[in-house]
Amino acid sequence: MKTTPLLIMVAALGLSACATNPTGPSNMALPGTGKDFNVFRADDLSCRDFALTQIGGKTVNQQYNASLATTTAVGTVVGAAIGAAAGGGQGAAIGAGMGALSGGAIGSNTAAVSGMNAQDKYDNAYLQCMYAAGHRIPVPASMARTYSQGTNAAPVTTGSGYYPPPPPPNRPR
């Protein structure tokens, strides 16, 4: 009977440790019009590095694991304190086990939210960088516009396009 909470705690922590997040962008960028694939690859690596610095230099998985460890540790300490106050030495052990179990469950959810936030920030920085480098990024069809060949022509909304026009080429100042 004494080992049951410990086994449940170990199982919960083991299952929560299996969750992983992507280590790169979750959105696709395509080479810009007239861009060489080797330039695209170099820009891709540069933009991945840029995006990583924008989220603090830690990968999404590192941020997920740090959040999970912190929340689980706090749950264990709080559970031990409550268990000690309620039932003495044996209560502290049970409280620590239950605190670790609940801390692991709460920590898993908190870490997942933290990982999703970091992934969103990473994706945004990556796509901004790739677009600024002249590459194409996907947008919803409702936001896509096509432009006619005239110089002063107004944009025409279409439901068939998926990519905005590439940014203007770099011009000397």
Secondary structure, 3 states (H helix, E strand, C coil): CCHHHHHHHHHHHHHHCCCCCCCCCCCCCECCCCCCHHHHHHHHHHHHHHHHHHCCCCCHHHHHHHHHHHHHHHHHHHHHHHHHHHHHHHHHHHHHHHHHHHHHHHHHHHHHHHHHHHHHHHHHHHHHHHHHCCCECCCCHHHCEECCCCCCCCCEECCCCCCCCCCCCCCCC
